[in-house]
Amino acid sequence: MRKTAQKINSTTQRFIEIEDIIDDIVIMSGGQACLILEVTATNFTLQSKEEQASKIISYASLLNSLSFAIQIVILSRKLDISAYVKLLEVEADRSQNQMLAKHITQYKSFVSELVKTNIVLEKSFFIVIPFSFLEKGAVAVTNMSDKEAFLKDAKVQLHSKSTSVIQELLRVGLKSKILMENELIQVFYEIYNSDSGKGDIMQTVSPMVKGTSVK
C-alpha cells in the first residue's frame, strides 16, 4: 500500500472490499476495479418544458449508447448550518447600514425557521464505471496475480469507458470529472465515517445499468 492509501484494519478492509487506490483507479478484491466520475448537478425543475424534454431524450440516448454497465450513486449529506447562521448574526451586528443589517437579520430568521421544519441536504452525484479481469478473457485469468498488468489493463479499459460517458454527459448538459486518488480517499472516508463532523451520509445507489432500449 502506498502512503496515501495505507492498509486499514484488515476486517474493515474485507468489509469494504477495497484493496488499494492508485491514481484514479479503485482496486477491489476478486479481480475487480472501478473508476468514479463526479457529475455536476442541474436544477431540472427550474428548466422549461422544452429543456426538460431535451434533457430526457439526451439521457435516454446516453443509456442506449452504453455497451457496458455503470452505477449511479447519490450521496445526500445533512448539513449543519449553525455556523452560517452565526456568521449572518455577526455580519448584521457589524454592518454600519441599518437597512442592510435589518435585511440580514430577517434573512437569518428565515433560514433559522427553515431548518427547523426542513432537512437541508447537500447532494453529490457519482457514476461508477466497473472493470473485471474477465473482460480480458482467459489470458487475464492466468495473469490475475500480476498487479501491475491488472492495473494497466484496468486503466486502458476504464479510461476508454469514461471518455465515452463524459462525452455523452456533455450532450445532456452535465459536466463531469474523474476523481483522483486523494478525492477518492476523501469520498470513501466520508461514506464509512458519517460521524466525521461533516453531517450524516444518506446513500442512494442504483442497480447496475447497461445500454438497453430506453424510450
N, CA and C atoms as a LAMMPS dump frame, in Angstrom:
ITEM: TIMESTEP
0
ITEM: NUMBER OF ATOMS
645
ITEM: BOX BOUNDS ff ff ff
-5.0000000000000000e+02 5.0000000000000000e+02
-5.0000000000000000e+02 5.0000000000000000e+02
-5.0000000000000000e+02 5.0000000000000000e+02
ITEM: ATOMS id mol type element x y z
1 1 1 N 0.831 -1.2 0
2 1 2 C 0 0 0
3 1 3 C 0.866 1.249 0
4 2 1 N 0.41 2.229 -0.727
5 2 2 C 1.137 3.484 -0.733
6 2 3 C 0.722 4.309 0.469
7 3 1 N 1.539 5.321 0.773
8 3 2 C 1.347 6.085 1.998
9 3 3 C -0.019 6.738 2.057
10 4 1 N -0.522 7.259 0.909
11 4 2 C -1.789 7.98 0.898
12 4 3 C -2.987 7.062 0.997
13 5 1 N -2.789 5.784 0.814
14 5 2 C -3.899 4.843 0.92
15 5 3 C -3.437 3.626 1.71
16 6 1 N -2.971 3.87 2.919
17 6 2 C -2.396 2.817 3.732
18 6 3 C -3.449 1.783 4.093
19 7 1 N -2.962 0.577 4.304
20 7 2 C -3.865 -0.511 4.672
21 7 3 C -4.513 -0.197 6.013
22 8 1 N -5.851 -0.276 6.018
23 8 2 C -6.591 -0.041 7.246
24 8 3 C -6.829 -1.381 7.933
25 9 1 N -7.564 -1.36 9.027
26 9 2 C -7.851 -2.575 9.761
27 9 3 C -8.298 -3.678 8.816
28 10 1 N -7.715 -4.888 8.963
29 10 2 C -7.95 -5.954 7.994
30 10 3 C -9.411 -6.355 7.902
31 11 1 N -10.125 -6.382 9.042
32 11 2 C -11.531 -6.756 8.995
33 11 3 C -12.345 -5.691 8.287
34 12 1 N -12.004 -4.429 8.517
35 12 2 C -12.695 -3.345 7.822
36 12 3 C -12.416 -3.402 6.334
37 13 1 N -11.184 -3.694 5.978
38 13 2 C -10.817 -3.754 4.564
39 13 3 C -11.573 -4.859 3.85
40 14 1 N -11.754 -6.003 4.523
41 14 2 C -12.525 -7.078 3.905
42 14 3 C -13.964 -6.646 3.71
43 15 1 N -14.478 -5.858 4.652
44 15 2 C -15.86 -5.416 4.58
45 15 3 C -16.076 -4.489 3.388
46 16 1 N -15.188 -3.539 3.175
47 16 2 C -15.391 -2.579 2.094
48 16 3 C -14.829 -3.071 0.762
49 17 1 N -14.075 -4.165 0.782
50 17 2 C -13.591 -4.816 -0.438
51 17 3 C -12.675 -3.937 -1.282
52 18 1 N -12.034 -2.961 -0.668
53 18 2 C -11.083 -2.114 -1.39
54 18 3 C -9.671 -2.531 -0.998
55 19 1 N -8.887 -2.9 -1.984
56 19 2 C -7.513 -3.304 -1.719
57 19 3 C -6.54 -2.139 -1.827
58 20 1 N -6.796 -1.231 -2.764
59 20 2 C -5.873 -0.115 -2.968
60 20 3 C -6.544 0.937 -3.838
61 21 1 N -6.007 2.129 -3.786
62 21 2 C -6.413 3.208 -4.686
63 21 3 C -5.14 3.761 -5.3
64 22 1 N -5.017 3.633 -6.605
65 22 2 C -3.818 4.08 -7.311
66 22 3 C -4.232 5.046 -8.414
67 23 1 N -3.739 6.268 -8.314
68 23 2 C -4.094 7.323 -9.275
69 23 3 C -5.607 7.521 -9.271
70 24 1 N -6.291 7.14 -10.352
71 24 2 C -7.74 7.312 -10.43
72 24 3 C -8.479 5.977 -10.449
73 25 1 N -7.788 4.906 -10.073
74 25 2 C -8.369 3.569 -10.124
75 25 3 C -8.549 2.998 -8.717
76 26 1 N -9.751 2.509 -8.435
77 26 2 C -10.026 1.811 -7.181
78 26 3 C -9.893 0.315 -7.451
79 27 1 N -8.928 -0.322 -6.809
80 27 2 C -8.705 -1.758 -6.993
81 27 3 C -9.412 -2.503 -5.868
82 28 1 N -10.281 -3.429 -6.258
83 28 2 C -11.062 -4.179 -5.283
84 28 3 C -10.679 -5.648 -5.32
85 29 1 N -11.174 -6.377 -4.356
86 29 2 C -10.859 -7.801 -4.282
87 29 3 C -11.562 -8.555 -5.403
88 30 1 N -11.055 -9.746 -5.692
89 30 2 C -11.701 -10.597 -6.687
90 30 3 C -11.461 -10.204 -8.122
91 31 1 N -10.375 -9.467 -8.378
92 31 2 C -10.08 -9.093 -9.755
93 31 3 C -11.004 -8.028 -10.311
94 32 1 N -11.472 -7.146 -9.443
95 32 2 C -12.368 -6.063 -9.844
96 32 3 C -11.67 -4.711 -9.645
97 33 1 N -12.108 -3.738 -10.414
98 33 2 C -11.622 -2.364 -10.261
99 33 3 C -12.713 -1.429 -10.749
100 34 1 N -12.588 -0.166 -10.422
101 34 2 C -13.564 0.798 -10.927
102 34 3 C -12.948 2.187 -10.991
103 35 1 N -13.587 3.029 -11.754
104 35 2 C -13.241 4.442 -11.886
105 35 3 C -14.513 5.208 -11.561
106 36 1 N -14.377 6.338 -10.882
107 36 2 C -15.557 7.083 -10.439
108 36 3 C -15.554 8.492 -11.018
109 37 1 N -16.676 8.854 -11.629
110 37 2 C -16.884 10.206 -12.14
111 37 3 C -17.756 10.981 -11.167
112 38 1 N -17.379 12.218 -10.886
113 38 2 C -18.259 13.119 -10.143
114 38 3 C -18.979 13.996 -11.156
115 39 1 N -20.295 14.069 -11.042
116 39 2 C -21.113 14.775 -12.031
117 39 3 C -21.737 16.005 -11.392
118 40 1 N -21.665 17.131 -12.092
119 40 2 C -22.278 18.359 -11.588
120 40 3 C -23.797 18.241 -11.653
121 41 1 N -24.462 18.927 -10.743
122 41 2 C -25.923 18.873 -10.691
123 41 3 C -26.534 19.941 -11.584
124 42 1 N -27.783 19.707 -11.969
125 42 2 C -28.548 20.712 -12.695
126 42 3 C -29.939 20.767 -12.085
127 43 1 N -30.522 21.956 -11.983
128 43 2 C -31.854 22.09 -11.39
129 43 3 C -32.905 21.851 -12.465
130 44 1 N -33.332 20.613 -12.562
131 44 2 C -34.262 20.187 -13.613
132 44 3 C -35.603 20.905 -13.505
133 45 1 N -36.074 21.135 -12.286
134 45 2 C -37.406 21.706 -12.09
135 45 3 C -37.494 23.167 -12.53
136 46 1 N -36.365 23.864 -12.585
137 46 2 C -36.378 25.271 -12.989
138 46 3 C -36.277 25.459 -14.501
139 47 1 N -36.111 24.368 -15.23
140 47 2 C -35.975 24.46 -16.679
141 47 3 C -37.341 24.441 -17.354
142 48 1 N -37.385 24.978 -18.567
143 48 2 C -38.635 24.988 -19.324
144 48 3 C -39.004 23.568 -19.732
145 49 1 N -40.252 23.379 -20.156
146 49 2 C -40.694 22.045 -20.574
147 49 3 C -39.886 21.551 -21.766
148 50 1 N -39.533 22.491 -22.664
149 50 2 C -38.734 22.112 -23.833
150 50 3 C -37.343 21.639 -23.406
151 51 1 N -36.744 22.373 -22.449
152 51 2 C -35.418 21.982 -21.952
153 51 3 C -35.476 20.642 -21.226
154 52 1 N -36.534 20.447 -20.455
155 52 2 C -36.69 19.181 -19.74
156 52 3 C -36.838 18.016 -20.711
157 53 1 N -37.643 18.214 -21.756
158 53 2 C -37.843 17.159 -22.754
159 53 3 C -36.535 16.828 -23.454
160 54 1 N -35.754 17.867 -23.761
161 54 2 C -34.462 17.661 -24.416
162 54 3 C -33.511 16.881 -23.512
163 55 1 N -33.52 17.217 -22.207
164 55 2 C -32.668 16.519 -21.248
165 55 3 C -33.049 15.038 -21.155
166 56 1 N -34.349 14.761 -21.128
167 56 2 C -34.819 13.379 -21.012
168 56 3 C -34.41 12.563 -22.233
169 57 1 N -34.56 13.16 -23.414
170 57 2 C -34.17 12.472 -24.651
171 57 3 C -32.667 12.203 -24.66
172 58 1 N -31.888 13.202 -24.238
173 58 2 C -30.429 13.043 -24.209
174 58 3 C -30.011 11.987 -23.195
175 59 1 N -30.719 11.938 -22.058
176 59 2 C -30.394 10.938 -21.035
177 59 3 C -30.72 9.533 -21.534
178 60 1 N -31.852 9.4 -22.231
179 60 2 C -32.206 8.102 -22.812
180 60 3 C -31.165 7.679 -23.836
181 61 1 N -30.691 8.651 -24.612
182 61 2 C -29.65 8.363 -25.606
183 61 3 C -28.37 7.895 -24.927
184 62 1 N -28.035 8.518 -23.792
185 62 2 C -26.846 8.107 -23.04
186 62 3 C -26.961 6.645 -22.612
187 63 1 N -28.112 6.277 -22.042
188 63 2 C -28.301 4.901 -21.583
189 63 3 C -28.263 3.914 -22.744
190 64 1 N -28.877 4.301 -23.863
191 64 2 C -28.895 3.416 -25.028
192 64 3 C -27.513 3.228 -25.632
193 65 1 N -26.635 4.206 -25.425
194 65 2 C -25.305 4.147 -26.035
195 65 3 C -24.345 3.237 -25.271
196 66 1 N -24.706 2.876 -24.05
197 66 2 C -23.788 2.112 -23.209
198 66 3 C -23.649 0.667 -23.679
199 67 1 N -22.421 0.234 -23.797
200 67 2 C -22.137 -1.172 -24.099
201 67 3 C -21.525 -1.855 -22.881
202 68 1 N -21.57 -1.17 -21.754
203 68 2 C -21.015 -1.68 -20.501
204 68 3 C -21.866 -1.152 -19.355
205 69 1 N -21.708 -1.757 -18.204
206 69 2 C -22.511 -1.378 -17.047
207 69 3 C -21.96 -0.127 -16.372
208 70 1 N -22.857 0.658 -15.784
209 70 2 C -22.469 1.76 -14.91
210 70 3 C -23.358 1.71 -13.677
211 71 1 N -22.963 2.415 -12.651
212 71 2 C -23.78 2.527 -11.455
213 71 3 C -23.846 3.99 -11.058
214 72 1 N -25.05 4.453 -10.756
215 72 2 C -25.256 5.847 -10.363
216 72 3 C -25.403 5.909 -8.845
217 73 1 N -24.602 6.748 -8.215
218 73 2 C -24.609 6.87 -6.754
219 73 3 C -24.901 8.319 -6.378
220 74 1 N -25.853 8.502 -5.478
221 74 2 C -26.179 9.838 -4.966
222 74 3 C -25.92 9.844 -3.465
223 75 1 N -25.05 10.725 -3.024
224 75 2 C -24.78 10.876 -1.597
225 75 3 C -25.458 12.149 -1.105
226 76 1 N -26.339 12 -0.135
227 76 2 C -27.033 13.145 0.451
228 76 3 C -26.519 13.35 1.866
229 77 1 N -25.997 14.519 2.11
230 77 2 C -25.406 14.818 3.416
231 77 3 C -26.254 15.871 4.134
232 78 1 N -26.642 15.563 5.372
233 78 2 C -27.349 16.549 6.179
234 78 3 C -26.373 17.651 6.573
235 79 1 N -26.734 18.878 6.263
236 79 2 C -25.836 19.991 6.54
237 79 3 C -26.144 20.641 7.882
238 80 1 N -25.105 20.952 8.613
239 80 2 C -25.22 21.73 9.84
240 80 3 C -24.889 23.173 9.481
241 81 1 N -25.922 24.025 9.437
242 81 2 C -25.695 25.405 9
243 81 3 C -25.659 26.378 10.179
244 82 1 N -25.442 25.854 11.378
245 82 2 C -25.392 26.726 12.555
246 82 3 C -24.276 27.757 12.433
247 83 1 N -23.14 27.355 11.848
248 83 2 C -22.026 28.294 11.673
249 83 3 C -22.417 29.402 10.699
250 84 1 N -23.203 29.052 9.669
251 84 2 C -23.657 30.048 8.693
252 84 3 C -24.617 31.037 9.348
253 85 1 N -25.519 30.536 10.183
254 85 2 C -26.461 31.409 10.893
255 85 3 C -25.702 32.346 11.825
256 86 1 N -24.676 31.825 12.496
257 86 2 C -23.864 32.648 13.389
258 86 3 C -23.137 33.733 12.6
259 87 1 N -22.649 33.387 11.404
260 87 2 C -21.966 34.358 10.552
261 87 3 C -22.91 35.487 10.157
262 88 1 N -24.161 35.149 9.838
263 88 2 C -25.146 36.178 9.489
264 88 3 C -25.393 37.112 10.667
265 89 1 N -25.442 36.544 11.857
266 89 2 C -25.647 37.353 13.056
267 89 3 C -24.49 38.328 13.261
268 90 1 N -23.272 37.848 13.06
269 90 2 C -22.081 38.699 13.198
270 90 3 C -22.097 39.812 12.162
271 91 1 N -22.446 39.469 10.916
272 91 2 C -22.477 40.466 9.845
273 91 3 C -23.543 41.522 10.097
274 92 1 N -24.678 41.112 10.642
275 92 2 C -25.74 42.072 10.955
276 92 3 C -25.282 43.05 12.034
277 93 1 N -24.592 42.544 13.051
278 93 2 C -24.098 43.405 14.132
279 93 3 C -22.983 44.322 13.643
280 94 1 N -22.205 43.86 12.672
281 94 2 C -21.06 44.613 12.182
282 94 3 C -21.46 45.698 11.184
283 95 1 N -22.577 45.506 10.511
284 95 2 C -22.968 46.415 9.437
285 95 3 C -23.265 47.825 9.959
286 96 1 N -22.741 48.828 9.239
287 96 2 C -22.991 50.227 9.576
288 96 3 C -24.285 50.722 8.941
289 97 1 N -24.783 49.965 7.993
290 97 2 C -26.018 50.32 7.29
291 97 3 C -27.19 49.642 7.995
292 98 1 N -28.057 50.445 8.625
293 98 2 C -29.156 49.888 9.409
294 98 3 C -30.13 49.088 8.548
295 99 1 N -30.378 49.579 7.325
296 99 2 C -31.293 48.873 6.434
297 99 3 C -30.724 47.508 6.045
298 100 1 N -29.421 47.481 5.728
299 100 2 C -28.773 46.22 5.376
300 100 3 C -28.77 45.268 6.566
301 101 1 N -28.487 45.804 7.75
302 101 2 C -28.481 44.977 8.959
303 101 3 C -29.86 44.373 9.213
304 102 1 N -30.899 45.16 8.949
305 102 2 C -32.271 44.673 9.13
306 102 3 C -32.564 43.517 8.18
307 103 1 N -32.149 43.68 6.912
308 103 2 C -32.387 42.627 5.918
309 103 3 C -31.616 41.355 6.272
310 104 1 N -30.381 41.515 6.752
311 104 2 C -29.582 40.342 7.142
312 104 3 C -30.243 39.618 8.312
313 105 1 N -30.741 40.389 9.281
314 105 2 C -31.412 39.797 10.441
315 105 3 C -32.669 39.045 10.024
316 106 1 N -33.44 39.645 9.106
317 106 2 C -34.649 38.985 8.612
318 106 3 C -34.304 37.694 7.87
319 107 1 N -33.237 37.753 7.084
320 107 2 C -32.808 36.565 6.344
321 107 3 C -32.337 35.477 7.308
322 108 1 N -31.617 35.882 8.365
323 108 2 C -31.156 34.924 9.373
324 108 3 C -32.341 34.236 10.04
325 109 1 N -33.371 35.011 10.339
326 109 2 C -34.57 34.442 10.959
327 109 3 C -35.258 33.46 10.017
328 110 1 N -35.291 33.83 8.721
329 110 2 C -35.898 32.952 7.717
330 110 3 C -35.152 31.621 7.635
331 111 1 N -33.831 31.693 7.575
332 111 2 C -33.013 30.476 7.482
333 111 3 C -33.179 29.627 8.737
334 112 1 N -33.19 30.265 9.895
335 112 2 C -33.329 29.537 11.16
336 112 3 C -34.656 28.795 11.23
337 113 1 N -35.73 29.447 10.789
338 113 2 C -37.045 28.805 10.784
339 113 3 C -37.117 27.695 9.746
340 114 1 N -36.444 27.914 8.621
341 114 2 C -36.467 26.93 7.535
342 114 3 C -35.873 25.6 7.976
343 115 1 N -34.746 25.658 8.672
344 115 2 C -34.072 24.415 9.072
345 115 3 C -34.78 23.719 10.23
346 116 1 N -35.696 24.429 10.893
347 116 2 C -36.466 23.793 11.959
348 116 3 C -37.497 22.828 11.394
349 117 1 N -37.99 23.128 10.21
350 117 2 C -39.057 22.321 9.606
351 117 3 C -38.598 21.528 8.395
352 118 1 N -37.375 21.771 7.93
353 118 2 C -36.873 21.069 6.75
354 118 3 C -35.442 20.601 6.982
355 119 1 N -35.118 19.46 6.408
356 119 2 C -33.747 18.959 6.45
357 119 3 C -32.988 19.547 5.269
358 120 1 N -31.89 20.214 5.545
359 120 2 C -31.074 20.81 4.491
360 120 3 C -30.034 19.784 4.056
361 121 1 N -30.058 19.458 2.772
362 121 2 C -29.174 18.42 2.249
363 121 3 C -28.223 18.969 1.2
364 122 1 N -27.029 18.438 1.209
365 122 2 C -26.067 18.679 0.134
366 122 3 C -25.925 17.369 -0.63
367 123 1 N -26.191 17.405 -1.928
368 123 2 C -26.165 16.178 -2.724
369 123 3 C -24.933 16.146 -3.624
370 124 1 N -24.332 14.98 -3.703
371 124 2 C -23.211 14.743 -4.612
372 124 3 C -23.578 13.575 -5.512
373 125 1 N -23.237 13.7 -6.796
374 125 2 C -23.637 12.701 -7.786
375 125 3 C -22.397 12.053 -8.399
376 126 1 N -22.43 10.733 -8.47
377 126 2 C -21.289 9.987 -8.998
378 126 3 C -21.756 8.904 -9.97
379 127 1 N -20.905 8.605 -10.938
380 127 2 C -21.111 7.451 -11.806
381 127 3 C -19.921 6.522 -11.616
382 128 1 N -20.217 5.295 -11.245
383 128 2 C -19.177 4.284 -11.037
384 128 3 C -19.086 3.421 -12.29
385 129 1 N -17.885 3.339 -12.848
386 129 2 C -17.647 2.529 -14.047
387 129 3 C -16.781 1.34 -13.636
388 130 1 N -17.302 0.115 -13.727
389 130 2 C -16.565 -1.051 -13.244
390 130 3 C -15.703 -1.713 -14.311
391 131 1 N -14.739 -2.474 -13.83
392 131 2 C -13.896 -3.304 -14.699
393 131 3 C -13.671 -4.637 -14.005
394 132 1 N -13.71 -5.717 -14.776
395 132 2 C -13.428 -7.046 -14.255
396 132 3 C -12.349 -7.702 -15.102
397 133 1 N -11.502 -8.489 -14.458
398 133 2 C -10.449 -9.188 -15.204
399 133 3 C -11.045 -10.125 -16.249
400 134 1 N -12.316 -10.519 -16.072
401 134 2 C -12.972 -11.41 -17.027
402 134 3 C -13.161 -10.749 -18.388
403 135 1 N -13.128 -9.41 -18.413
404 135 2 C -13.277 -8.702 -19.686
405 135 3 C -12.112 -8.976 -20.625
406 136 1 N -10.985 -9.392 -20.068
407 136 2 C -9.798 -9.657 -20.889
408 136 3 C -9.679 -11.121 -21.301
409 137 1 N -10.644 -11.948 -20.867
410 137 2 C -10.654 -13.333 -21.31
411 137 3 C -9.714 -14.235 -20.526
412 138 1 N -9.415 -15.388 -21.123
413 138 2 C -8.636 -16.429 -20.442
414 138 3 C -7.227 -15.976 -20.094
415 139 1 N -6.631 -15.133 -20.929
416 139 2 C -5.269 -14.658 -20.663
417 139 3 C -5.224 -13.89 -19.349
418 140 1 N -6.264 -13.099 -19.103
419 140 2 C -6.299 -12.299 -17.876
420 140 3 C -6.395 -13.179 -16.64
421 141 1 N -7.098 -14.316 -16.766
422 141 2 C -7.242 -15.212 -15.622
423 141 3 C -5.882 -15.74 -15.184
424 142 1 N -5.041 -16.082 -16.149
425 142 2 C -3.709 -16.608 -15.824
426 142 3 C -2.798 -15.53 -15.26
427 143 1 N -3.061 -14.254 -15.617
428 143 2 C -2.215 -13.146 -15.152
429 143 3 C -2.842 -12.367 -13.995
430 144 1 N -3.868 -12.952 -13.393
431 144 2 C -4.637 -12.232 -12.382
432 144 3 C -3.784 -11.807 -11.19
433 145 1 N -2.764 -12.597 -10.852
434 145 2 C -1.927 -12.281 -9.694
435 145 3 C -0.915 -11.176 -9.977
436 146 1 N -0.764 -10.793 -11.239
437 146 2 C 0.171 -9.741 -11.628
438 146 3 C -0.532 -8.395 -11.478
439 147 1 N -0.269 -7.72 -10.357
440 147 2 C -0.986 -6.482 -10.048
441 147 3 C -0.708 -5.382 -11.065
442 148 1 N 0.531 -5.268 -11.504
443 148 2 C 0.878 -4.225 -12.472
444 148 3 C 0.16 -4.441 -13.797
445 149 1 N 0.116 -5.686 -14.251
446 149 2 C -0.573 -5.994 -15.508
447 149 3 C -2.066 -5.734 -15.373
448 150 1 N -2.623 -6.115 -14.213
449 150 2 C -4.048 -5.882 -13.968
450 150 3 C -4.362 -4.396 -13.974
451 151 1 N -3.528 -3.601 -13.287
452 151 2 C -3.742 -2.158 -13.225
453 151 3 C -3.653 -1.536 -14.614
454 152 1 N -2.694 -1.995 -15.409
455 152 2 C -2.537 -1.476 -16.767
456 152 3 C -3.778 -1.76 -17.6
457 153 1 N -4.274 -2.994 -17.535
458 153 2 C -5.485 -3.359 -18.275
459 153 3 C -6.686 -2.547 -17.794
460 154 1 N -6.797 -2.401 -16.473
461 154 2 C -7.923 -1.66 -15.902
462 154 3 C -7.913 -0.208 -16.365
463 155 1 N -6.734 0.418 -16.359
464 155 2 C -6.638 1.818 -16.782
465 155 3 C -7.061 1.991 -18.233
466 156 1 N -6.575 1.105 -19.105
467 156 2 C -6.908 1.212 -20.529
468 156 3 C -8.416 1.094 -20.728
469 157 1 N -9.012 0.077 -20.122
470 157 2 C -10.441 -0.16 -20.299
471 157 3 C -11.287 0.943 -19.655
472 158 1 N -10.945 1.322 -18.439
473 158 2 C -11.751 2.302 -17.715
474 158 3 C -11.63 3.701 -18.299
475 159 1 N -10.447 4.082 -18.763
476 159 2 C -10.291 5.4 -19.379
477 159 3 C -11.056 5.476 -20.693
478 160 1 N -11.089 4.378 -21.437
479 160 2 C -11.866 4.342 -22.675
480 160 3 C -13.357 4.479 -22.371
481 161 1 N -13.82 3.749 -21.371
482 161 2 C -15.232 3.819 -20.987
483 161 3 C -15.595 5.208 -20.463
484 162 1 N -14.727 5.773 -19.625
485 162 2 C -15.028 7.075 -19.025
486 162 3 C -15.079 8.177 -20.07
487 163 1 N -14.224 8.105 -21.081
488 163 2 C -14.253 9.1 -22.157
489 163 3 C -15.603 9.087 -22.849
490 164 1 N -16.124 7.897 -23.098
491 164 2 C -17.43 7.757 -23.738
492 164 3 C -18.537 8.338 -22.868
493 165 1 N -18.509 8.032 -21.569
494 165 2 C -19.547 8.521 -20.659
495 165 3 C -19.477 10.037 -20.511
496 166 1 N -18.27 10.587 -20.375
497 166 2 C -18.103 12.038 -20.231
498 166 3 C -18.659 12.773 -21.447
499 167 1 N -18.402 12.252 -22.633
500 167 2 C -18.905 12.869 -23.862
501 167 3 C -20.428 12.819 -23.921
502 168 1 N -21.009 11.694 -23.525
503 168 2 C -22.467 11.572 -23.533
504 168 3 C -23.099 12.481 -22.485
505 169 1 N -22.45 12.639 -21.341
506 169 2 C -22.968 13.534 -20.305
507 169 3 C -22.982 14.979 -20.783
508 170 1 N -21.978 15.367 -21.551
509 170 2 C -21.938 16.726 -22.097
510 170 3 C -23.132 16.988 -22.996
511 171 1 N -23.585 15.962 -23.704
512 171 2 C -24.763 16.116 -24.562
513 171 3 C -26.034 16.318 -23.743
514 172 1 N -26.011 15.82 -22.51
515 172 2 C -27.136 16.035 -21.603
516 172 3 C -27.03 17.407 -20.935
517 173 1 N -25.865 18.038 -21.082
518 173 2 C -25.63 19.329 -20.451
519 173 3 C -25.01 19.21 -19.079
520 174 1 N -24.382 18.07 -18.803
521 174 2 C -23.772 17.829 -17.498
522 174 3 C -22.264 17.696 -17.626
523 175 1 N -21.549 18.4 -16.76
524 175 2 C -20.095 18.28 -16.724
525 175 3 C -19.709 17.212 -15.702
526 176 1 N -18.613 16.549 -15.963
527 176 2 C -18.146 15.518 -15.038
528 176 3 C -16.629 15.488 -15.025
529 177 1 N -16.094 14.896 -13.988
530 177 2 C -14.636 14.755 -13.898
531 177 3 C -14.299 13.432 -13.227
532 178 1 N -13.132 12.911 -13.572
533 178 2 C -12.65 11.684 -12.947
534 178 3 C -12.061 12.024 -11.581
535 179 1 N -12.491 11.314 -10.551
536 179 2 C -11.931 11.536 -9.219
537 179 3 C -10.542 10.918 -9.128
538 180 1 N -9.602 11.693 -8.592
539 180 2 C -8.24 11.21 -8.417
540 180 3 C -8.071 10.629 -7.007
541 181 1 N -6.883 10.137 -6.743
542 181 2 C -6.625 9.356 -5.531
543 181 3 C -7.075 10.042 -4.244
544 182 1 N -6.618 11.274 -4.006
545 182 2 C -6.977 11.96 -2.763
546 182 3 C -8.476 12.215 -2.666
547 183 1 N -9.108 12.519 -3.809
548 183 2 C -10.553 12.751 -3.821
549 183 3 C -11.306 11.461 -3.53
550 184 1 N -10.836 10.356 -4.077
551 184 2 C -11.461 9.06 -3.827
552 184 3 C -11.356 8.671 -2.358
553 185 1 N -10.176 8.879 -1.787
554 185 2 C -9.978 8.572 -0.369
555 185 3 C -10.935 9.389 0.486
556 186 1 N -11.097 10.663 0.15
557 186 2 C -11.99 11.535 0.906
558 186 3 C -13.435 11.066 0.819
559 187 1 N -13.868 10.685 -0.383
560 187 2 C -15.245 10.214 -0.573
561 187 3 C -15.502 8.96 0.25
562 188 1 N -14.613 7.982 0.152
563 188 2 C -14.804 6.74 0.898
564 188 3 C -14.708 6.97 2.402
565 189 1 N -13.829 7.869 2.818
566 189 2 C -13.709 8.171 4.242
567 189 3 C -15.02 8.736 4.783
568 190 1 N -15.623 9.649 4.039
569 190 2 C -16.868 10.261 4.492
570 190 3 C -18.012 9.254 4.502
571 191 1 N -18.019 8.329 3.523
572 191 2 C -19.072 7.313 3.478
573 191 3 C -18.994 6.397 4.695
574 192 1 N -17.795 5.949 5.023
575 192 2 C -17.631 4.982 6.107
576 192 3 C -17.379 5.627 7.463
577 193 1 N -17.342 6.96 7.497
578 193 2 C -17.204 7.698 8.753
579 193 3 C -18.195 8.851 8.739
580 194 1 N -19.475 8.514 8.71
581 194 2 C -20.505 9.545 8.592
582 194 3 C -20.572 10.463 9.803
583 195 1 N -19.915 10.061 10.897
584 195 2 C -19.879 10.903 12.095
585 195 3 C -18.6 11.723 12.168
586 196 1 N -17.989 11.963 10.994
587 196 2 C -16.69 12.649 10.972
588 196 3 C -16.805 14.162 11.074
589 197 1 N -18.028 14.655 11.333
590 197 2 C -18.19 16.09 11.526
591 197 3 C -18.714 16.819 10.311
592 198 1 N -18.963 16.097 9.226
593 198 2 C -19.46 16.741 8.019
594 198 3 C -20.929 16.433 7.778
595 199 1 N -21.6 15.843 8.759
596 199 2 C -23.012 15.549 8.613
597 199 3 C -23.244 14.093 8.252
598 200 1 N -24.454 13.619 8.554
599 200 2 C -24.793 12.23 8.274
600 200 3 C -24.914 12.01 6.779
601 201 1 N -24.4 10.861 6.325
602 201 2 C -24.463 10.493 4.916
603 201 3 C -25.665 9.594 4.678
604 202 1 N -26.481 9.948 3.698
605 202 2 C -27.556 9.078 3.244
606 202 3 C -27.239 8.706 1.807
607 203 1 N -27.146 7.413 1.54
608 203 2 C -26.635 6.946 0.263
609 203 3 C -27.743 6.349 -0.585
610 204 1 N -27.799 6.736 -1.86
611 204 2 C -28.722 6.141 -2.815
612 204 3 C -27.904 5.545 -3.937
613 205 1 N -28.062 4.246 -4.149
614 205 2 C -27.282 3.559 -5.171
615 205 3 C -28.222 2.883 -6.143
616 206 1 N -28.028 3.133 -7.427
617 206 2 C -28.834 2.457 -8.436
618 206 3 C -28.272 1.071 -8.685
619 207 1 N -29.109 0.156 -9.204
620 207 2 C -28.536 -1.112 -9.669
621 207 3 C -27.658 -0.84 -10.876
622 208 1 N -26.86 -1.808 -11.264
623 208 2 C -26.035 -1.657 -12.454
624 208 3 C -26.931 -1.421 -13.669
625 209 1 N -26.591 -0.431 -14.464
626 209 2 C -27.378 -0.084 -15.643
627 209 3 C -26.541 -0.322 -16.88
628 210 1 N -27.124 -0.984 -17.859
629 210 2 C -26.422 -1.218 -19.111
630 210 3 C -27.306 -0.769 -20.249
631 211 1 N -26.699 -0.456 -21.396
632 211 2 C -27.44 0.04 -22.544
633 211 3 C -28.567 -0.879 -22.948
634 212 1 N -29.786 -0.325 -22.988
635 212 2 C -30.965 -1.06 -23.43
636 212 3 C -31.808 -0.123 -24.258
637 213 1 N -32.939 -0.596 -24.708
638 213 2 C -33.821 0.267 -25.49
639 213 3 C -34.64 1.109 -24.544
640 214 1 N -34.245 2.351 -24.361
641 214 2 C -34.937 3.274 -23.465
642 214 3 C -35.672 4.299 -24.297
643 215 1 N -36.942 4.485 -24.023
644 215 2 C -37.755 5.439 -24.787
645 215 3 C -38.279 6.528 -23.87
